[in-house]
Amino acid sequence: MFEIFEHTADLGIRVEADSLSALLAEAATALTSVLVLNPETIKPSQEVELTINSTRPEDLLVDWLSELLWRFSAQHMLFSRFEIAEHNDHIAARLWGEPVDESRHQIDTEIKAITYHRLSVQRHADRWTAEVIVDI
């Protein structure tokens, strides 16, 4: 589950999931929904593998979303499917998506950066929650 909310001149993403891996996948889905008006049109035709090193969940979330934003901005890639495996000091992720196709993908909000402002990642018993602000 995710929710997008307004924050002064920025946007916030609030996510909730059963595990840290699921939380990161949900955050990626939320980010994609901000970038593209119709994320359901993104075909999972190309697979990308990546590793992100971090021990703090907060840093992991920012680094993860920043990596996805970089792939969108620099490589013009959009992703619609995410598999994430947690390890002690990193995550290993597999992403599926495709290059931006402006005839199908309706680009929406330009995101400049993922910020640490009001960043929160918390575990409550068997539930994870997070909030992150993106600079638009």
N, C-alpha and C positions, 0 to 999 in steps of 0.2 A: 504494500500500500504506500502511495506517495501523495503528497499535496504540494502545490506550488502556491506561494504567498508573496504579496508585495512587501517591499521593505525600502522606504524612502525612494531613492533612484535605482535601487537594485531589486533583485528577486531572491526569494528564499525557497529552499527545497527542504521539505520535512518528510522523512521516510521511517518506516517501521517494518520489522521482519523478525523471523524466528532465529536467525543466525547472522553472524557478521558477514559471511559470504552472500547470503540472501539480501542483506541490507545494502551491500555494495552493488549488487545487480539491480536492485530496486532504485538506487540513486542514479545509476547509469540510465535506466529507463526514464526516470524523471528528467534528467538532463537532456536526453534526446527529445522528450516531449516539449521542452522549452525551445530547442533549436529548430524543430520541424513541426509544422502544424498537423501533419498527417504521418506520424511515425509508423503506422500500420503498413505503409507502402514500402518500407525498407526491406529488401529481400536479403535473407541470410546466405548470400551466394559466395562470399569470400571469408575465409577463416584467418584470424590473426592470433598469435600467442604472445603474451607478454608477462613479465614479472615485475612486481613492484615491491621494493624493500622498505619495510618500516615496521617498527615494533608497537607504536602507539596507534590505536584505532583512528584517532583524529587525523594524524598525519597520513595514514593510509587512505582515508576518504578523500582528503584534499589532493593527494598525489594521483589517486585513481581517476578522479573526475578531471584533473588537469591533463592527464594523459589522453583521456577521451576527447577533451576540448582541443588539444594540440592535433590529434589525428583528424579532427573535423576541420580545423583552421588551415593546417599545413598540407595535409594529404587529401582533404575533401572526402573523408570517409564518414559514413553513418553506420551505426550498429544497432541491431534489433534483438540479438540473443547474446547472453552472457553466461559463462560457466566459470566459477571462481573456486579455487581450492586454497584453503588457509594452511599456512605453515607457521613455524615459530616466529620467524622474522621477516616473512614476506607472503605475498599471494602469487599464485600462478593462475593466469586467466586465459580463457579462450573466448574470443569474440567473433561473432559472425555478422556481416553486413555487406555493404557495397559502396562504391563511389557515389557521390551526390549526382543525381539525375534531375536537373531542374524542370524537366518535362513532367516528372512524377512527384518529386519532393518539394513541398511548399516550405521554403526556409522562412523562419519566423523571427526569433529574437537573436540578435548578435550578443554573444557573451564574451566579455573581454578577459575575465579571470575568475577563478575559484578563490574565495577569500577565507581567511581565518576569523573574520568578524562574526561574533556570536556562534562560532562553531561548537557543536556539541555532539558527542557520540556516547551513548550510555547503554548499559545492559541492566535490565530490570528482570530478575529471575530468568525466565526463558524467553524474553523478548528484548530486542535491540531497537533503539530509536536514535535518530540523528537529525540534525538541522544544520544546514550550510547556506551561506549567502553567496550569490554569484553577482559579479560586477557586470552590469550591462551598459 
